[in-house]
Amino acid sequence: MPKITCFPPAKINLFLEVLGKRSDGYHNIHSFFLPVSLCDELTIETSDDYTITLDSPIDCAIEDNLVWKAARCLQEYFSVKSGAKIRLQKNIPTGAGLGGGSSDAAFTLKSLNSLWKIYADDHTLCSIAATIGSDCPFFIESKPAIVTGRGEMIEHVDFTEMGAILLVHPGIHVNTAFAYSQFNFMPGQESKEVLCSITNKLSYRNDFEATVFAKHPALESIKQALYTSGARYAAMTGSGSTMFGIFDNAYEAKESSLCQQYSTHIVEQYNPIHSTQI
């Protein structure tokens, strides 16, 4: 049976602004998504029957796993009669603001689009991805982008970040729903002023930091330690809890004392050229 192995990447938010609450219950955001080279491994093989099986280390009901949801959505959308056997190896920490689950789902859509010989275009795949999760459409192409709306509006940008990125995983769980609930917008308010600009790094910010740091002061301490270690820029990604710092090179990142205190990864900007094996 045909088989694909692919490597869904994590992302960091170089900046993230929450602009207001929408009438559908979601929030409008303005964010700069950068894919990085920390990747999961996803192996997908077709099967003759309609069944989708999933071997995953994530402890949840299969119907709640975004990979299984993505496969089922594509299967039903195009009335595919074939099934798939999927194996997921996790390297991206879960629930850490790195988008691993959304990335896995998007790469499932892309891989099965090829294996099932659907050949839908990226626009169609993004539309399906948006029904699975707000971050999913970004990972269809996994290129640096300004992301707006609830995450489905994607504007790709030319960006090359020289240096090394140190990801620090403090083992703290931040509830995303809680983080969003702390923004006290009036119903339908969608017009908060945009402050971040891709061309002005001094404007970069993550609107979740104030609330999340107040609940988890250790995260603010990690941010300060990243700067003390020599990071050019440090922030929380998503609603946390992963913190990141951008250093001039991998040696400087490795010398940070945080590498001895926490689980860490030193990564670079993701290169999609090596993302798939057949």
C-alpha positions as CSV (number, residue, x, y, z in Angstrom):
1,M,0.0,0.0,0.0
2,P,1.2,3.6,-0.7
3,K,2.8,5.2,2.4
4,I,4.0,8.7,3.3
5,T,6.1,9.8,6.2
6,C,6.1,13.5,6.9
7,F,7.3,15.8,9.6
8,P,4.8,18.4,10.9
9,P,6.6,21.4,12.4
10,A,5.9,23.5,15.5
11,K,5.4,27.2,15.3
12,I,6.1,30.2,17.5
13,N,4.3,33.5,17.7
14,L,6.8,36.3,17.3
15,F,4.0,38.5,18.3
16,L,0.3,37.9,19.2
17,E,-2.4,40.5,19.7
18,V,-6.0,39.6,20.7
19,L,-8.2,42.3,19.1
20,G,-11.7,41.4,20.3
21,K,-14.4,38.8,20.7
22,R,-16.4,37.7,17.7
23,S,-20.1,37.0,17.6
24,D,-19.3,33.3,16.9
25,G,-17.4,33.1,20.3
26,Y,-13.9,33.1,18.8
27,H,-11.5,36.0,19.1
28,N,-9.9,38.1,16.3
29,I,-6.1,38.0,16.5
30,H,-3.2,39.7,14.8
31,S,-0.1,37.4,14.9
32,F,3.2,36.6,13.3
33,F,3.5,32.8,12.9
34,L,7.0,31.4,12.3
35,P,7.4,27.6,11.7
36,V,10.4,26.1,13.4
37,S,12.4,22.9,13.0
38,L,11.0,21.0,15.9
39,C,8.8,18.4,14.2
40,D,6.6,15.4,14.9
41,E,6.7,12.4,12.7
42,L,3.6,11.2,11.0
43,T,3.4,8.0,8.9
44,I,0.3,7.3,6.9
45,E,-0.6,4.3,4.8
46,T,-3.7,3.7,2.8
47,S,-6.0,0.7,3.5
48,D,-8.7,-1.0,1.3
49,D,-11.5,-0.6,3.8
50,Y,-13.1,2.6,5.1
51,T,-11.6,2.4,8.5
52,I,-9.1,5.0,9.9
53,T,-6.9,3.7,12.6
54,L,-4.5,5.8,14.7
55,D,-1.5,4.8,16.7
56,S,-0.8,7.9,18.9
57,P,0.8,8.5,22.3
58,I,-1.8,11.2,23.1
59,D,-4.1,10.0,25.8
60,C,-7.5,10.9,24.6
61,A,-10.5,9.4,22.8
62,I,-9.7,8.8,19.1
63,E,-12.6,11.0,18.1
64,D,-10.9,13.9,20.0
65,N,-7.5,13.5,18.3
66,L,-7.0,16.2,15.7
67,V,-5.2,13.8,13.3
68,W,-8.2,11.4,13.3
69,K,-10.6,14.3,12.9
70,A,-8.6,15.6,9.9
71,A,-8.6,12.2,8.2
72,R,-12.3,11.7,8.8
73,C,-13.2,15.3,7.6
74,L,-11.3,14.8,4.3
75,Q,-12.8,11.3,3.9
76,E,-16.3,12.6,4.3
77,Y,-15.8,15.8,2.4
78,F,-14.7,13.9,-0.8
79,S,-16.7,10.7,-0.1
80,V,-13.5,8.6,-0.1
81,K,-14.1,4.9,0.1
82,S,-10.5,4.0,1.2
83,G,-9.2,4.2,4.7
84,A,-5.9,4.8,6.4
85,K,-3.5,3.5,9.0
86,I,-1.8,6.4,10.8
87,R,1.1,6.4,13.2
88,L,2.0,9.6,15.1
89,Q,5.3,10.1,17.0
90,K,5.2,13.2,19.2
91,N,8.3,15.3,19.6
92,I,6.5,18.7,20.0
93,P,5.2,19.1,23.6
94,T,1.4,19.1,23.8
95,G,-0.6,22.0,25.1
96,A,2.4,24.3,25.0
97,G,1.5,27.0,22.5
98,L,3.5,25.4,19.7
99,G,0.6,24.3,17.5
100,G,1.7,20.6,17.3
101,G,-1.8,19.2,17.2
102,S,-2.9,21.6,14.5
103,S,0.3,20.9,12.5
104,D,-0.3,17.1,12.7
105,A,-3.8,17.6,11.5
106,A,-2.8,19.8,8.6
107,F,-0.1,17.4,7.4
108,T,-2.7,14.5,7.7
109,L,-4.9,16.5,5.3
110,K,-2.0,17.1,2.9
111,S,-0.7,13.5,3.0
112,L,-4.1,11.9,2.5
113,N,-4.9,14.4,-0.2
114,S,-2.1,12.8,-2.1
115,L,-2.4,9.2,-1.0
116,W,-6.2,9.1,-1.8
117,K,-5.5,10.9,-5.1
118,I,-7.9,13.7,-4.3
119,Y,-5.5,16.4,-5.4
120,A,-7.5,19.3,-3.9
121,D,-5.8,22.7,-4.0
122,D,-4.4,24.4,-0.9
123,H,-7.4,26.8,-0.7
124,T,-9.7,23.8,-0.3
125,L,-7.5,22.1,2.2
126,C,-7.3,25.4,4.2
127,S,-11.1,25.6,4.3
128,I,-11.3,22.0,5.6
129,A,-8.5,22.7,8.1
130,A,-10.3,25.8,9.5
131,T,-13.1,23.5,10.6
132,I,-10.7,21.4,12.7
133,G,-8.8,24.2,14.5
134,S,-7.9,27.9,14.2
135,D,-4.2,27.3,13.7
136,C,-4.6,24.4,11.2
137,P,-4.8,26.5,8.0
138,F,-1.4,28.0,8.6
139,F,0.3,24.6,8.6
140,I,-1.0,23.7,5.1
141,E,2.0,25.6,3.7
142,S,3.9,26.2,7.0
143,K,5.6,29.4,5.8
144,P,6.1,32.6,7.8
145,A,2.9,34.5,7.9
146,I,0.8,37.3,9.4
147,V,-2.3,35.6,10.6
148,T,-5.6,37.4,11.3
149,G,-9.3,36.7,11.8
150,R,-9.6,33.7,14.2
151,G,-6.5,32.2,12.5
152,E,-7.9,31.4,9.0
153,M,-6.7,34.6,7.2
154,I,-3.1,34.0,6.2
155,E,-0.7,36.4,4.5
156,H,2.7,34.9,3.8
157,V,5.7,37.1,4.3
158,D,9.4,36.9,3.3
159,F,11.3,36.4,6.5
160,T,14.6,34.8,7.4
161,E,15.5,34.9,11.1
162,M,19.3,34.4,11.4
163,G,20.5,32.7,14.6
164,A,19.1,30.1,16.9
165,I,15.9,29.8,18.8
166,L,15.8,28.3,22.3
167,L,12.5,26.8,23.3
168,V,12.0,26.4,27.0
169,H,9.3,24.0,28.2
170,P,8.6,24.7,31.9
171,G,6.1,21.9,32.3
172,I,3.3,24.3,33.3
173,H,-0.2,23.7,31.8
174,V,-1.9,26.9,30.6
175,N,-5.6,26.5,29.8
176,T,-6.2,28.3,26.5
177,A,-9.9,28.9,27.2
178,F,-9.0,30.5,30.6
179,A,-6.3,32.7,28.9
180,Y,-8.9,34.0,26.4
181,S,-11.5,34.4,29.1
182,Q,-9.4,37.1,30.8
183,F,-10.0,39.6,27.9
184,N,-13.0,41.6,28.9
185,F,-14.3,42.8,25.6
186,M,-17.8,44.1,25.1
187,P,-20.0,41.8,22.9
188,G,-19.0,42.2,19.3
189,Q,-16.0,44.4,20.0
190,E,-13.5,43.7,17.2
191,S,-11.7,47.0,16.8
192,K,-8.9,47.1,19.4
193,E,-5.9,49.0,17.9
194,V,-3.2,46.9,16.2
195,L,0.1,47.8,17.8
196,C,2.5,45.2,16.3
197,S,4.3,45.7,13.0
198,I,6.5,43.1,11.3
199,T,9.0,45.8,10.4
200,N,9.3,47.1,13.9
201,K,10.6,44.5,16.3
202,L,10.3,46.9,19.2
203,S,6.6,46.7,18.8
204,Y,6.5,42.9,19.2
205,R,4.3,41.7,22.2
206,N,2.2,38.8,23.3
207,D,-1.1,40.0,24.8
208,F,-1.5,36.7,26.8
209,E,1.7,37.4,28.8
210,A,0.2,39.8,31.4
211,T,-2.5,37.4,32.5
212,V,-0.5,34.2,32.2
213,F,2.5,35.6,34.0
214,A,0.3,36.8,36.8
215,K,-0.9,33.2,37.3
216,H,2.5,31.6,36.6
217,P,5.3,33.9,37.7
218,A,7.9,31.3,36.8
219,L,7.2,32.1,33.1
220,E,8.1,35.8,33.5
221,S,11.3,34.7,35.3
222,I,12.2,32.5,32.4
223,K,11.7,35.4,30.0
224,Q,14.1,37.6,32.0
225,A,16.6,34.7,32.2
226,L,16.5,34.4,28.4
227,Y,17.5,38.1,28.1
228,T,20.1,37.7,30.8
229,S,21.5,34.8,28.7
230,G,21.9,37.0,25.7
231,A,18.7,36.6,23.7
232,R,18.0,39.3,21.2
233,Y,14.2,38.8,21.8
234,A,12.3,36.6,24.2
235,A,8.6,36.0,24.6
236,M,5.9,33.4,25.3
237,T,4.4,31.6,22.3
238,G,0.6,31.3,22.0
239,S,-1.1,31.2,25.3
240,G,1.9,29.3,26.7
241,S,3.5,27.8,28.4
242,T,6.6,27.5,26.1
243,M,8.9,30.4,26.3
244,F,11.5,31.2,23.5
245,G,14.5,33.3,23.0
246,I,16.3,34.2,19.8
247,F,20.1,34.1,20.0
248,D,22.8,35.0,17.6
249,N,23.9,31.4,17.3
250,A,23.3,27.9,18.7
251,Y,26.4,28.1,21.0
252,E,25.0,31.1,22.9
253,A,21.6,29.4,23.2
254,K,23.2,26.2,24.5
255,E,25.2,28.2,27.2
256,S,22.0,29.5,28.8
257,S,21.5,28.2,32.3
258,L,17.9,27.4,31.4
259,C,19.2,24.4,29.4
260,Q,20.1,22.8,32.8
261,Q,17.0,23.8,34.6
262,Y,14.2,22.9,32.1
263,S,13.4,20.8,29.1
264,T,14.7,22.7,26.1
265,H,15.1,22.5,22.3
266,I,17.4,24.6,20.1
267,V,15.8,25.1,16.7
268,E,15.9,27.2,13.6
269,Q,13.4,28.4,11.1
270,Y,11.6,25.4,9.5
271,N,12.7,24.4,6.0
272,P,9.8,22.6,4.2
273,I,12.1,21.1,1.6
274,H,12.9,18.1,3.8
275,S,9.4,17.6,5.2
276,T,8.3,14.5,3.4
277,Q,9.4,11.0,2.6
278,I,7.5,8.6,0.4
